[in-house]
Amino acid sequence: MVSRSCISLLDLASGNMMNFGQTPRSLPRIMTVPGIISDVDGDGTNDGNSDAPSTGSCAKRLYFDEDSLLLQMKDGFSENPEVVYVGSLRVDVDSSEQEEVAQKLLEEFNCVPTFIPPDIYKNFYHGFCKHHLWPLFHYMLPMSPDHGNRFDRLLWQAYVSANKIFADRVMEVINPEEDYVWVHDYHLMVLPTFLRKRFNRIKLGFFLHSPFPSSEIYRTLPVRDEILKALLNADLIGFHTFDYARHFLSCCSRMLGLDYESKRGHIGLEYFGRTVYIKILPVGIHMGRVESALDHPSSSIKVKEIQEQFKGKRLVIGVDDMDIFKGISLKLLAMEHLLQQNSELRGKLVLVQIVNPARSSGKDVQEAIMETSTITKRINDAFGFPGYKPVVLIDRHVPFCEKTAYYALAECCIVNAVRDGMNLIPYKYIVCRQGTPKMDEALGVASGSRHTSALVVSEFTGCSPSLSGAIRVNPWDIEAVANALNVAIKMPDLEKQLRHEKHYRYVSSHDVAYWACSFMQDLRRACIDHYSKRCWGIGFGLNFRILSLSPSFRKLSNDFIVSAYKRTSKRAIFLDYDGTVVPHTSIAKRPTPEVISVLNNLCADLMNSVFIVSGRGKKSLSDWFVQCENLGIAAEHGYFLRWSGVSDWETSSLAADFDWKKIAEPVMKLYTEATDGSYIEAKESALVWHHQDADPDFGSCQAKELLDHLESVLANDPVVVKRGQNIVEVKPQGVTKGFVVEKVLSKMIANGKPPGFVLCIGDDRSDEDMFESILNTVSYGSSLPSAPNIFACTVGQKPSKARYYLDDTIDVLALLQCLTDASNSKLSSTETQVSFDNTV
């Protein structure tokens, strides 16, 4: 069964049934739970085939709406899986009728309704969704009470309550171990948290049909972190365009400190041991439905009527909802400018602007309606004459068949939205211009003729990147839009044919079934490792998330390691410095008195060989640990090694030539000058470029570029270029922390003191070399009386070669303190025994 979540089941259960062909797609067996989408932003228009009832009994008046994206997308699934739609009704159903309505929806339509109390629904949908999220996601901030509503905590609570009601309903109808849940759009963005909390391994996808704003806009939302964390409880998050996905990833980076990686073409975010995948795929249209409408008898009749009405005229078509973001007034102003500058088009060119009824009411919508009417009247008064109106404004309900007739006849289609999540009007226009044999006959087009189309599309719509043959415009630049219309109208037929054929190939192959099939395949891939990891739920409320770890990767228990520590007589302990014994966030980088005390106590046990292995320079480390005489120190990733505080520094023989610095340093200086907040750290054996104080996105981008640049110019030098946490480092080949571990362990074995206990703790990528070297100590088996107890431990839950983890530096110091306590207790026990023997 496939489960999906939407916003209104009357989107699924209203409208005239129209038989249309299915585009078959096949998928392995899946289970989904659906919901409701009352106004999916992916289409950008309401084709107006439904007149949803607003009051009264509806149990006997339910029927499918063929415009519903949720209904159309089921063609992307094979016939095997059961598809269940979970959503809410736009009408208030009396409690006495709810059971009857629910039963009828389930039996006849496989729909499961959520009955949201009217007061919650009003604050949830008309309040938080429409007055906060919708404007914000379309880049409209409430700068004053006259321009949007300020954040209202009561509306947010209603939003959370409605999402919880959805979660309750979804969990009633699915088998969470087998079913897949696909949640849709901004109305249900915190639903993933509620579902994940109910079942940790639920297979969950989310698709956002609206734009996702830039971080500068999104960060103004008071509940920004709660929504981001909720979305990250999904396994797969889908967006129409890369821009929307990029903005989401930037928000995760800036507000949650998360980085993403591209893995074999798939973008993934590591989040508490889980990989949250990001999918970029624009939705398509249902080809069968559009072609069926073209073949409908009423379409042919309407085509002939329109041909007669506009005989001798050239048509430009625009279809938009009455919405402040659709740019209708800007489109009309561009038409006005076009007629002013091109007198030869007067009397010949007609813009037919179909305005769908507004989906919401408010002062802004009323102002948009008034402005549209005023500009239309002005244009018609200035350039019209008896028998000719340059702008025909149709602001009534227009059946889809009538729209297809206008699409088929229009030489050009213009979509001029200032911000739109997707907008499928251009797709429908292209299919209608391609036509069918019946429509060609009605148009009087010879069979086999090549078809043409011309598109003018706003660059701020989600469909723009997919339509490479369209003329893209900035809707705010009225002159540029007018020029684009002029170019589209006067374009040679051959060019129109080539552009049309390119578009039709894309639209016909990337239909809604392809979109649904592709998303479900990626969702299955994203969930494939669910049962190969152990999961724990952590956090309260909307801060809930899942900690997912490999069965062999677990938190290092103090009792467990102390037990092994006590059983051994020779031990090797390797500790990273920054991020391990001292937090990265600490302004003071010197070790605290607590750190010095713990290290001295460990070194006081003659059975221990303790080393600090760091990337820092030897001078800093020598000064900081001057009180630790028995502590070994490896500086600059092992280029310098000192066995104790009283011994001299040894220099690695792996590197003797540092001429490469003359090449690398000027390159780093270029990036430092261009990246505010970055700086260069010059070590004796290495050069390090730091960007932790730079803008997170820009610093990361510059680090990637610098890495590529340095690898290119230093390709013939004996060095390695590596990225670490907020750094790019160039150092000699072979000089790694792993080399230090191998050297120390080899010397202990050669001296006849093989360690029975090896502990290594680190937090950075450079520490992975240590973990690998320690785990390879099994290769010394022939020289060792028995296999040592090996504890490779990383700081923080993340992918690592280590088998254990500790949460933070506090846990690290607590563990080291337990080891010192064990040493002290054993020493006290030994002294007591010696005293007793002397007495005897």
Rosetta blueprint (number, residue, H / E / L):
1 M L
2 V E
3 S E
4 R E
5 S E
6 C L
7 I L
8 S L
9 L H
10 L H
11 D H
12 L L
13 A L
14 S L
15 G L
16 N L
17 M L
18 M L
19 N L
20 F L
21 G L
22 Q L
23 T L
24 P L
25 R L
26 S L
27 L L
28 P L
29 R L
30 I L
31 M L
32 T E
33 V E
34 P L
35 G L
36 I L
37 I L
38 S L
39 D L
40 V L
41 D L
42 G L
43 D L
44 G L
45 T L
46 N L
47 D L
48 G L
49 N L
50 S L
51 D L
52 A L
53 P L
54 S L
55 T L
56 G L
57 S L
58 C L
59 A L
60 K L
61 R L
62 L L
63 Y L
64 F L
65 D L
66 E L
67 D L
68 S L
69 L H
70 L H
71 L H
72 Q H
73 M H
74 K H
75 D H
76 G H
77 F L
78 S L
79 E L
80 N L
81 P L
82 E L
83 V E
84 V E
85 Y E
86 V E
87 G E
88 S E
89 L L
90 R L
91 V L
92 D L
93 V L
94 D L
95 S H
96 S H
97 E H
98 Q H
99 E H
100 E H
101 V H
102 A H
103 Q H
104 K H
105 L H
106 L H
107 E H
108 E H
109 F H
110 N L
111 C E
112 V E
113 P E
114 T E
115 F L
116 I L
117 P L
118 P H
119 D H
120 I H
121 Y H
122 K H
123 N H
124 F H
125 Y H
126 H H
127 G H
128 F H
129 C H
130 K H
131 H H
132 H H
133 L H
134 W H
135 P H
136 L H
137 F H
138 H L
139 Y L
140 M L
141 L L
142 P L
143 M L
144 S L
145 P L
146 D L
147 H L
148 G L
149 N L
150 R L
151 F L
152 D L
153 R H
154 L H
155 L H
156 W H
157 Q H
158 A H
159 Y H
160 V H
161 S H
162 A H
163 N H
164 K H
165 I H
166 F H
167 A H
168 D H
169 R H
170 V H
171 M H
172 E H
173 V H
174 I L
175 N L
176 P L
177 E L
178 E L
179 D L
180 Y E
181 V E
182 W E
183 V E
184 H E
185 D L
186 Y H
187 H H
188 L H
189 M L
190 V L
191 L H
192 P H
193 T H
194 F H
195 L H
196 R H
197 K H
198 R H
199 F L
200 N L
201 R L
202 I L
203 K E
204 L E
205 G E
206 F E
207 F E
208 L L
209 H L
210 S L
211 P L
212 F L
213 P L
214 S L
215 S H
216 E H
217 I H
218 Y H
219 R L
220 T L
221 L L
222 P L
223 V L
224 R H
225 D H
226 E H
227 I H
228 L H
229 K H
230 A H
231 L H
232 L L
233 N L
234 A L
235 D L
236 L E
237 I E
238 G E
239 F E
240 H L
241 T L
242 F H
243 D H
244 Y H
245 A H
246 R H
247 H H
248 F H
249 L H
250 S H
251 C H
252 C H
253 S H
254 R H
255 M H
256 L H
257 G L
258 L L
259 D L
260 Y E
261 E E
262 S E
263 K E
264 R L
265 G L
266 H E
267 I E
268 G E
269 L E
270 E E
271 Y E
272 F L
273 G L
274 R E
275 T E
276 V E
277 Y E
278 I E
279 K E
280 I E
281 L L
282 P L
283 V L
284 G L
285 I L
286 H L
287 M H
288 G H
289 R H
290 V H
291 E H
292 S H
293 A H
294 L H
295 D H
296 H L
297 P H
298 S H
299 S H
300 S H
301 I H
302 K H
303 V H
304 K H
305 E H
306 I H
307 Q H
308 E H
309 Q H
310 F L
311 K L
312 G L
313 K L
314 R E
315 L E
316 V E
317 I E
318 G E
319 V E
320 D E
321 D E
322 M L
323 D L
324 I L
325 F L
326 K L
327 G L
328 I H
329 S H
330 L H
331 K H
332 L H
333 L H
334 A H
335 M H
336 E H
337 H H
338 L H
339 L H
340 Q H
341 Q H
342 N L
343 S H
344 E H
345 L H
346 R L
347 G L
348 K L
349 L E
350 V E
351 L E
352 V E
353 Q E
354 I E
355 V E
356 N E
357 P L
358 A L
359 R L
360 S L
361 S L
362 G L
363 K H
364 D H
365 V H
366 Q H
367 E H
368 A H
369 I H
370 M H
371 E H
372 T H
373 S H
374 T H
375 I H
376 T H
377 K H
378 R H
379 I H
380 N H
381 D H
382 A H
383 F H
384 G L
385 F E
386 P L
387 G L
388 Y E
389 K L
390 P L
391 V E
392 V E
393 L E
394 I E
395 D L
396 R L
397 H L
398 V L
399 P L
400 F H
401 C H
402 E H
403 K H
404 T H
405 A H
406 Y H
407 Y H
408 A H
409 L H
410 A L
411 E L
412 C E
413 C E
414 I E
415 V E
416 N L
417 A L
418 V L
419 R L
420 D E
421 G L
422 M L
423 N L
424 L L
425 I H
426 P H
427 Y H
428 K H
429 Y H
430 I H
431 V H
432 C H
433 R H
434 Q H
435 G L
436 T L
437 P H
438 K H
439 M H
440 D H
441 E H
442 A H
443 L H
444 G L
445 V L
446 A L
447 S L
448 G L
449 S L
450 R L
451 H L
452 T L
453 S L
454 A L
455 L E
456 V E
457 V E
458 S E
459 E L
460 F L
461 T E
462 G L
463 C L
464 S H
465 P H
466 S H
467 L L
468 S L
469 G L
470 A L
471 I E
472 R E
473 V E
474 N L
475 P L
476 W L
477 D L
478 I H
479 E H
480 A H
481 V H
482 A H
483 N H
484 A H
485 L H
486 N H
487 V H
488 A H
489 I H
490 K H
491 M L
492 P L
493 D H
494 L H
495 E H
496 K H
497 Q H
498 L H
499 R H
500 H H
501 E H
502 K H
503 H H
504 Y H
505 R H
506 Y H
507 V H
508 S H
509 S H
510 H L
511 D L
512 V H
513 A H
514 Y H
515 W H
516 A H
517 C H
518 S H
519 F H
520 M H
521 Q H
522 D H
523 L H
524 R H
525 R H
526 A H
527 C L
528 I L
529 D L
530 H H
531 Y H
532 S H
533 K L
534 R E
535 C E
536 W E
537 G E
538 I E
539 G L
540 F L
541 G H
542 L H
543 N H
544 F L
545 R E
546 I E
547 L E
548 S E
549 L E
550 S L
551 P L
552 S L
553 F L
554 R E
555 K E
556 L L
557 S L
558 N H
559 D H
560 F H
561 I H
562 V H
563 S H
564 A H
565 Y H
566 K H
567 R L
568 T L
569 S L
570 K L
571 R E
572 A E
573 I E
574 F E
575 L E
576 D L
577 Y L
578 D E
579 G L
580 T L
581 V L
582 V E
583 P L
584 H L
585 T L
586 S L
587 I L
588 A L
589 K L
590 R L
591 P L
592 T L
593 P H
594 E H
595 V H
596 I H
597 S H
598 V H
599 L H
600 N H
601 N H
602 L H
603 C H
604 A H
605 D L
606 L L
607 M L
608 N E
609 S E
610 V E
611 F E
612 I E
613 V E
614 S L
615 G L
616 R L
617 G L
618 K H
619 K H
620 S H
621 L H
622 S H
623 D H
624 W H
625 F L
626 V L
627 Q L
628 C L
629 E L
630 N L
631 L L
632 G E
633 I E
634 A E
635 A E
636 E H
637 H H
638 G H
639 Y L
640 F E
641 L E
642 R E
643 W L
644 S L
645 G L
646 V L
647 S L
648 D L
649 W L
650 E E
651 T E
652 S L
653 S L
654 L L
655 A L
656 A L
657 D L
658 F L
659 D L
660 W L
661 K H
662 K H
663 I H
664 A H
665 E H
666 P H
667 V H
668 M H
669 K H
670 L H
671 Y H
672 T H
673 E H
674 A H
675 T L
676 D L
677 G L
678 S L
679 Y E
680 I E
681 E E
682 A E
683 K L
684 E L
685 S L
686 A L
687 L E
688 V E
689 W E
690 H E
691 H L
692 Q L
693 D L
694 A L
695 D L
696 P H
697 D H
698 F H
699 G H
700 S H
701 C H
702 Q H
703 A H
704 K H
705 E H
706 L H
707 L H
708 D H
709 H H
710 L H
711 E H
712 S H
713 V H
714 L L
715 A L
716 N L
717 D L
718 P L
719 V E
720 V E
721 V E
722 K E
723 R E
724 G E
725 Q L
726 N L
727 I E
728 V E
729 E E
730 V E
731 K E
732 P E
733 Q L
734 G L
735 V L
736 T L
737 K H
738 G H
739 F H
740 V H
741 V H
742 E H
743 K H
744 V H
745 L H
746 S H
747 K H
748 M H
749 I H
750 A H
751 N L
752 G L
753 K L
754 P L
755 P L
756 G L
757 F E
758 V E
759 L E
760 C E
761 I E
762 G E
763 D L
764 D L
765 R H
766 S H
767 D H
768 E H
769 D H
770 M H
771 F H
772 E H
773 S H
774 I H
775 L H
776 N H
777 T H
778 V H
779 S H
780 Y H
781 G H
782 S H
783 S H
784 L L
785 P L
786 S L
787 A L
788 P L
789 N E
790 I E
791 F E
792 A E
793 C E
794 T E
795 V E
796 G L
797 Q L
798 K L
799 P L
800 S L
801 K L
802 A L
803 R L
804 Y E
805 Y E
806 L E
807 D L
808 D L
809 T H
810 I H
811 D H
812 V H
813 L H
814 A H
815 L H
816 L H
817 Q H
818 C H
819 L H
820 T H
821 D H
822 A H
823 S H
824 N H
825 S H
826 K H
827 L H
828 S H
829 S H
830 T H
831 E H
832 T H
833 Q H
834 V H
835 S H
836 F H
837 D H
838 N H
839 T H
840 V L
